[in-house]
Amino acid sequence: MIVWLNGPFGGGKTRTAYEMCRRLPGSVVCDPEHVGFGLHRMLPPGLRGDFQDFPAWRQGVFEVLDLAARRHPGAVLVPMTVTEPVCFAETVGRLREHGHDVRHFALLAERETVLRRLRERGMGLGLKRESFAVSRLDGCLEALRAPEFAQHLATDGLTVSRVAERVAASTGLDLAPDTDGPLRARIRRALVGVRHIRFD
């Protein structure tokens, strides 16, 4: 099974994926952003843009996830924002056409909730280092509410652990109990954030 966690930037996709992976033996996180970062590093800065516009990104994501789902025995967890119908069709849709069981979730929240989450991950800089995410927020929320991006999951007021549990319950995956206390959960979320800081 491929579990695709969609949602706005700052909506909790990556943290939810790693929380599920922590509590679901045999699962693996496959982050399509890394394909995009690789493409960016290969290009001169002036030619970089939204890597989802590159056919090579869509093809690469399909090939990597197709391989992972065919060869890896556990669930493949995919945190990635995709809001353009064509891009969605060439990734999620194509994987389904090739026989993969892809469960898609749009993790949604009110605008202020997402902005608060972005501030929290801003490492004391507020929204300064999250300008890209903020600029795309309204468009993401509007696009992802469309029927083709179901299943929709409202995450306002839910912890990362509860979001992971809701996703797992909808897919029939059996998560291990959450034994983290509030402090450990906060530290774990912070570590996931630090692991995904980019400097280029």
MITOR-258351 format. One line per field, with one value per residue (C-alpha): residue number from 1; residue in one letter; x, y, z. Coordinates in pm, whole numbers, plus 50000, padded with zeros to 5 digits. Layout:
BEGIN
voza NUM / ...
kemar A / ...
x X / ...
y Y / ...
z Z / ...
***
This chain:
BEGIN
voza 1 / 2 / 3 / 4 / 5 / 6 / 7 / 8 / 9 / 10 / 11 / 12 / 13 / 14 / 15 / 16 / 17 / 18 / 19 / 20 / 21 / 22 / 23 / 24 / 25 / 26 / 27 / 28 / 29 / 30 / 31 / 32 / 33 / 34 / 35 / 36 / 37 / 38 / 39 / 40 / 41 / 42 / 43 / 44 / 45 / 46 / 47 / 48 / 49 / 50 / 51 / 52 / 53 / 54 / 55 / 56 / 57 / 58 / 59 / 60 / 61 / 62 / 63 / 64 / 65 / 66 / 67 / 68 / 69 / 70 / 71 / 72 / 73 / 74 / 75 / 76 / 77 / 78 / 79 / 80 / 81 / 82 / 83 / 84 / 85 / 86 / 87 / 88 / 89 / 90 / 91 / 92 / 93 / 94 / 95 / 96 / 97 / 98 / 99 / 100 / 101 / 102 / 103 / 104 / 105 / 106 / 107 / 108 / 109 / 110 / 111 / 112 / 113 / 114 / 115 / 116 / 117 / 118 / 119 / 120 / 121 / 122 / 123 / 124 / 125 / 126 / 127 / 128 / 129 / 130 / 131 / 132 / 133 / 134 / 135 / 136 / 137 / 138 / 139 / 140 / 141 / 142 / 143 / 144 / 145 / 146 / 147 / 148 / 149 / 150 / 151 / 152 / 153 / 154 / 155 / 156 / 157 / 158 / 159 / 160 / 161 / 162 / 163 / 164 / 165 / 166 / 167 / 168 / 169 / 170 / 171 / 172 / 173 / 174 / 175 / 176 / 177 / 178 / 179 / 180 / 181 / 182 / 183 / 184 / 185 / 186 / 187 / 188 / 189 / 190 / 191 / 192 / 193 / 194 / 195 / 196 / 197 / 198 / 199 / 200
kemar M / I / V / W / L / N / G / P / F / G / G / G / K / T / R / T / A / Y / E / M / C / R / R / L / P / G / S / V / V / C / D / P / E / H / V / G / F / G / L / H / R / M / L / P / P / G / L / R / G / D / F / Q / D / F / P / A / W / R / Q / G / V / F / E / V / L / D / L / A / A / R / R / H / P / G / A / V / L / V / P / M / T / V / T / E / P / V / C / F / A / E / T / V / G / R / L / R / E / H / G / H / D / V / R / H / F / A / L / L / A / E / R / E / T / V / L / R / R / L / R / E / R / G / M / G / L / G / L / K / R / E / S / F / A / V / S / R / L / D / G / C / L / E / A / L / R / A / P / E / F / A / Q / H / L / A / T / D / G / L / T / V / S / R / V / A / E / R / V / A / A / S / T / G / L / D / L / A / P / D / T / D / G / P / L / R / A / R / I / R / R / A / L / V / G / V / R / H / I / R / F / D
x 50000 / 50108 / 49974 / 50002 / 49975 / 49887 / 49813 / 49939 / 50300 / 50317 / 50009 / 50183 / 50240 / 50601 / 50553 / 50249 / 50442 / 50729 / 50487 / 50318 / 50655 / 50764 / 50455 / 50409 / 50675 / 50805 / 50685 / 50911 / 50892 / 50963 / 50971 / 50930 / 51083 / 51425 / 51378 / 51300 / 51596 / 51823 / 51690 / 51743 / 52102 / 52172 / 52042 / 52185 / 51992 / 51832 / 51669 / 51523 / 51155 / 50877 / 51025 / 50678 / 50666 / 50948 / 50829 / 51147 / 51019 / 50683 / 50845 / 51108 / 50851 / 50642 / 50940 / 51077 / 50741 / 50653 / 50979 / 50937 / 50580 / 50667 / 50982 / 50929 / 50703 / 50566 / 50358 / 50516 / 50440 / 50459 / 50440 / 50400 / 50194 / 50039 / 49762 / 49771 / 49533 / 49780 / 50061 / 49825 / 49722 / 50084 / 50184 / 49897 / 49677 / 49952 / 50048 / 49686 / 49669 / 49967 / 49779 / 49908 / 49679 / 49725 / 49537 / 49537 / 49467 / 49449 / 49542 / 49349 / 49319 / 49197 / 49433 / 49521 / 49599 / 49847 / 50006 / 50051 / 50218 / 50446 / 50545 / 50625 / 50857 / 51015 / 51286 / 51225 / 51214 / 50836 / 50716 / 51029 / 51178 / 50834 / 50752 / 50711 / 50469 / 50267 / 50246 / 50103 / 49876 / 49543 / 49578 / 49669 / 49375 / 49131 / 49262 / 49282 / 48920 / 48813 / 48651 / 48936 / 49170 / 48960 / 48995 / 48988 / 49096 / 49050 / 49345 / 49250 / 49280 / 49444 / 49793 / 50028 / 49970 / 49592 / 49622 / 49841 / 49585 / 49298 / 49489 / 49580 / 49222 / 49099 / 49350 / 49322 / 49683 / 49749 / 49968 / 50146 / 50028 / 50170 / 50388 / 50535 / 50461 / 50414 / 50784 / 50912 / 50653 / 50765 / 51131 / 51054 / 50862 / 51148 / 51400 / 51190 / 51184 / 51560 / 51620 / 51430 / 51601 / 51747 / 52032 / 52018
y 50000 / 50356 / 50618 / 50961 / 51247 / 51566 / 51907 / 52265 / 52341 / 52335 / 52117 / 51833 / 51584 / 51498 / 51479 / 51257 / 51030 / 50988 / 50934 / 50656 / 50508 / 50507 / 50314 / 50091 / 49818 / 49756 / 50090 / 50339 / 50711 / 50797 / 51176 / 51298 / 51634 / 51470 / 51402 / 51770 / 51886 / 51671 / 51831 / 52177 / 52098 / 51988 / 52314 / 52666 / 52884 / 53082 / 52771 / 52649 / 52687 / 52472 / 52126 / 51977 / 52154 / 51930 / 51612 / 51451 / 51505 / 51344 / 51053 / 51008 / 51009 / 50752 / 50523 / 50543 / 50483 / 50208 / 50032 / 50086 / 49959 / 49651 / 49552 / 49676 / 49451 / 49724 / 50038 / 50321 / 50661 / 50960 / 51318 / 51553 / 51856 / 51815 / 52054 / 52057 / 51800 / 51711 / 51650 / 51450 / 51236 / 51170 / 51060 / 50931 / 50849 / 50672 / 50462 / 50353 / 50273 / 50042 / 49846 / 50003 / 50048 / 50422 / 50576 / 50953 / 51196 / 51575 / 51699 / 52025 / 52293 / 52649 / 52914 / 53044 / 52693 / 52639 / 52982 / 52898 / 52570 / 52751 / 52998 / 52710 / 52549 / 52886 / 52836 / 53173 / 53362 / 53370 / 53343 / 53497 / 53166 / 53033 / 53295 / 53032 / 52828 / 53136 / 53259 / 52924 / 52862 / 52998 / 52834 / 52502 / 52503 / 52596 / 52338 / 52051 / 52091 / 51976 / 51629 / 51479 / 51532 / 51331 / 51178 / 51499 / 51502 / 51812 / 51836 / 52145 / 52061 / 51724 / 51626 / 51465 / 51136 / 51163 / 51254 / 50947 / 50733 / 50869 / 50797 / 50449 / 50372 / 50476 / 50248 / 49947 / 49983 / 49886 / 50140 / 50048 / 50244 / 50590 / 50577 / 50927 / 51185 / 51553 / 51640 / 51345 / 51409 / 51773 / 51674 / 51414 / 51667 / 51914 / 51653 / 51573 / 51945 / 51981 / 51683 / 51862 / 52199 / 52291 / 52533 / 52564
z 50000 / 49922 / 50164 / 50001 / 50252 / 50067 / 50213 / 50226 / 50307 / 50686 / 50712 / 50894 / 50611 / 50690 / 51066 / 51018 / 50781 / 51028 / 51317 / 51120 / 51024 / 51389 / 51492 / 51187 / 51165 / 50815 / 50676 / 50500 / 50420 / 50054 / 50014 / 49651 / 49745 / 49730 / 49359 / 49314 / 49523 / 49309 / 48992 / 49140 / 49234 / 48877 / 48729 / 48727 / 48974 / 48693 / 48551 / 48877 / 48936 / 49075 / 49023 / 48983 / 48646 / 48523 / 48347 / 48485 / 48841 / 48772 / 48588 / 48857 / 49139 / 48958 / 48893 / 49248 / 49414 / 49168 / 49255 / 49631 / 49630 / 49424 / 49611 / 49968 / 50177 / 50403 / 50359 / 50159 / 50317 / 50084 / 50222 / 49927 / 49832 / 49488 / 49387 / 49006 / 48853 / 48574 / 48821 / 49043 / 48745 / 48645 / 48995 / 49209 / 48910 / 48719 / 49019 / 49051 / 48681 / 48730 / 48994 / 49314 / 49612 / 49668 / 49959 / 49926 / 50210 / 50195 / 50543 / 50569 / 50836 / 50869 / 50736 / 51083 / 51204 / 50920 / 50978 / 51347 / 51254 / 51009 / 51282 / 51517 / 51265 / 51178 / 51441 / 51604 / 51274 / 51254 / 50896 / 50738 / 50629 / 50530 / 50266 / 49991 / 50203 / 50299 / 49940 / 49829 / 50128 / 50004 / 49662 / 49819 / 50057 / 49782 / 49535 / 49783 / 49891 / 49542 / 49522 / 49319 / 49615 / 49861 / 50113 / 50315 / 50677 / 50894 / 51132 / 51336 / 51704 / 51639 / 51748 / 51497 / 51676 / 51635 / 51267 / 51212 / 51392 / 51180 / 50860 / 50978 / 51078 / 50733 / 50561 / 50792 / 50905 / 51265 / 51445 / 51764 / 52070 / 52117 / 52427 / 52392 / 52660 / 52565 / 52604 / 52404 / 52132 / 52106 / 52085 / 51821 / 51609 / 51640 / 51525 / 51218 / 51140 / 51179 / 50949 / 50673 / 50686 / 50347 / 50296 / 49916
***
